[in-house]
Amino acid sequence: MATLANRVALVTGASGDIGGGIARRLGAAGASVIVGYVGAVESAEATAADIQQTGGQATTVQLDQRDPDAIDNCLKQIRETHGRLDILVNNAAWNIGIPFPDLDALSPDIWDRVLETNLRAPFLLARTAASLLKADGGGHIVNISSAGGISPGSSSIAYSCSKAGLNHLTRCLAVAMAPEVQVNCIAPGLVEDTRMANRLPDAVAEGARRQAVLGKVGQVEDIAEQVHTFVTSESVSGQVIVIDGGMPGAMR
Ligand SMILES: NC(=O)c1ccc[n+]([C@@H]2O[C@H](COP(=O)([O-])OP(=O)(O)OC[C@H]3O[C@@H](n4cnc5c(N)ncnc54)[C@H](OP(=O)(O)O)[C@@H]3O)[C@@H](O)[C@H]2O)c1
């Protein structure tokens, strides 16, 4: 039997590169996948269609997770349409490239948008989904943060801080939602062939590949496989695992 048969999974930002890979992996394992997006409806529908074409179940849901009311409505909708939720993957995020030394460019509005999307929303989603995730006693949350949340780097100070917060939110929720819900986190470094990675200057991407002790960085499939491992585990909670090809700076 498929490992996730009869499970329902919400993957936020599944119109994106990594979220799409996670949604497909969970769909292939038998989960009924709810593909989240904010604007890219065609991409979300393509992800859902891929899952359906291989015999899986998938629907799409539009959610601007900066809006707390939209989160409430989304979970209400899931309760009505699916009646349960076993897996929440907090994958959606927003970033903008602002070099760390350019402090003046990091305005309060940008700071708020990054923190609302990348940190407040995963908390609100977990809070709102808690009763559904706890109902069967075997719920899972997987947060997707970044190696930039461990070492000071990545697209901006706000992004780096939002992901550091998400790493710690993982540990706090693992305590708060036990024993019914396991909460874990993946902190990717550069992930090859993603639009987010392609927006990096060549020198930054090349530097990441060079520093990786394995001589290569992660792929979307590596992240998706780790999500599947977390959501099929029964004894792991509060953990942050880095997937970056083995970067000395992120070995803490
Ligand atoms: N790619 C990398 O190298 C890398 C490295 C480290 C960490 N990460 C993390 O991995 C995750 C996925 O990244 P990715 O590369 O797949 O990025 P991506 O392709 O840019 O996807 C981002 C996703 O987030 C969604 N999103 C943005 N703002 C939102 C909002 N307000 N409400 C709901 N959804 C929103 C987007 O929806 P729409 O498509 O509808 O706009 C999209 O689906 C993120 O958490 C990112 O920080 C990525």
The ligand as a Tripos MOL2 file, in Angstrom:
@<TRIPOS>MOLECULE
LIG
   48    52     1     0     0
SMALL
NO_CHARGES

@<TRIPOS>ATOM
      1 N1         15.4490   27.6460   -4.3750 N.am      1 LIG1
      2 C1         16.4240   27.6620   -3.4820 C.2       1 LIG1
      3 O1         17.6210   27.6060   -3.8360 O.2       1 LIG1
      4 C2         16.0880   27.7190   -2.0110 C.ar      1 LIG1
      5 C3         17.1390   27.7110   -1.0860 C.ar      1 LIG1
      6 C4         16.8580   27.7540    0.2780 C.ar      1 LIG1
      7 C5         15.5390   27.7710    0.7060 C.ar      1 LIG1
      8 N2         14.5280   27.7920   -0.2070 N.ar      1 LIG1
      9 C6         13.1470   27.8010    0.3100 C.3       1 LIG1
     10 O2         12.3910   26.7930   -0.3400 O.3       1 LIG1
     11 C7         11.0220   27.1980   -0.4300 C.3       1 LIG1
     12 C8         10.5500   27.1290   -1.8680 C.3       1 LIG1
     13 O3         11.3950   27.9130   -2.6860 O.3       1 LIG1
     14 P1         11.3340   27.8700   -4.2790 P.3       1 LIG1
     15 O4         12.7190   27.9280   -4.7730 O.co2     1 LIG1
     16 O5         10.4510   26.7640   -4.7460 O.co2     1 LIG1
     17 O6         10.6450   29.3060   -4.5610 O.3       1 LIG1
     18 P2          9.6000   29.7630   -5.6930 P.3       1 LIG1
     19 O7          9.6750   28.8920   -6.8890 O.co2     1 LIG1
     20 O8          9.8290   31.2370   -5.8460 O.co2     1 LIG1
     21 O9          8.1880   29.5130   -4.9650 O.3       1 LIG1
     22 C9          7.7240   30.3310   -3.9270 C.3       1 LIG1
     23 C10         6.2970   29.9260   -3.6280 C.3       1 LIG1
     24 O10         5.7860   30.7160   -2.5500 O.3       1 LIG1
     25 C11         4.5000   31.2000   -2.9290 C.3       1 LIG1
     26 N3          4.2080   32.4460   -2.2300 N.ar      1 LIG1
     27 C12         4.9070   33.6190   -2.2460 C.ar      1 LIG1
     28 N4          4.2760   34.5570   -1.5020 N.ar      1 LIG1
     29 C13         3.1540   33.9450   -0.9910 C.ar      1 LIG1
     30 C14         2.0860   34.3910   -0.1780 C.ar      1 LIG1
     31 N5          2.0150   35.6640    0.2890 N.pl3     1 LIG1
     32 N6          1.1150   33.5060    0.1490 N.ar      1 LIG1
     33 C15         1.1660   32.2340   -0.2980 C.ar      1 LIG1
     34 N7          2.1410   31.7540   -1.1140 N.ar      1 LIG1
     35 C16         3.1140   32.6180   -1.4480 C.ar      1 LIG1
     36 C17         4.5710   31.3910   -4.4360 C.3       1 LIG1
     37 O11         3.2500   31.3990   -4.9760 O.3       1 LIG1
     38 P3          2.9740   31.8930   -6.5150 P.3       1 LIG1
     39 O12         3.7690   30.9420   -7.3920 O.co2     1 LIG1
     40 O13         1.5290   31.7160   -6.6980 O.co2     1 LIG1
     41 O14         3.4780   33.3030   -6.6000 O.co2     1 LIG1
     42 C18         5.3700   30.1440   -4.8310 C.3       1 LIG1
     43 O15         4.5120   29.0410   -4.9540 O.3       1 LIG1
     44 C19        10.9740   28.6180    0.1630 C.3       1 LIG1
     45 O16        10.6080   28.5450    1.5160 O.3       1 LIG1
     46 C20        12.4030   29.0870    0.0340 C.3       1 LIG1
     47 O17        12.7130   30.0960    0.9770 O.3       1 LIG1
     48 C21        14.7750   27.7650   -1.5580 C.ar      1 LIG1
@<TRIPOS>BOND
     1     1     2 1
     2     2     3 2
     3     2     4 1
     4     4     5 ar
     5     4    48 ar
     6     5     6 ar
     7     6     7 ar
     8     7     8 ar
     9     8     9 1
    10     8    48 ar
    11     9    10 1
    12     9    46 1
    13    10    11 1
    14    11    12 1
    15    11    44 1
    16    12    13 1
    17    13    14 1
    18    14    15 2
    19    14    16 1
    20    14    17 1
    21    17    18 1
    22    18    19 2
    23    18    20 1
    24    18    21 1
    25    21    22 1
    26    22    23 1
    27    23    24 1
    28    23    42 1
    29    24    25 1
    30    25    26 1
    31    25    36 1
    32    26    27 ar
    33    26    35 ar
    34    27    28 ar
    35    28    29 ar
    36    29    30 ar
    37    29    35 ar
    38    30    31 1
    39    30    32 ar
    40    32    33 ar
    41    33    34 ar
    42    34    35 ar
    43    36    37 1
    44    36    42 1
    45    37    38 1
    46    38    39 2
    47    38    40 1
    48    38    41 1
    49    42    43 1
    50    44    45 1
    51    44    46 1
    52    46    47 1
@<TRIPOS>SUBSTRUCTURE
     1 LIG1         1 GROUP 0 **** ****
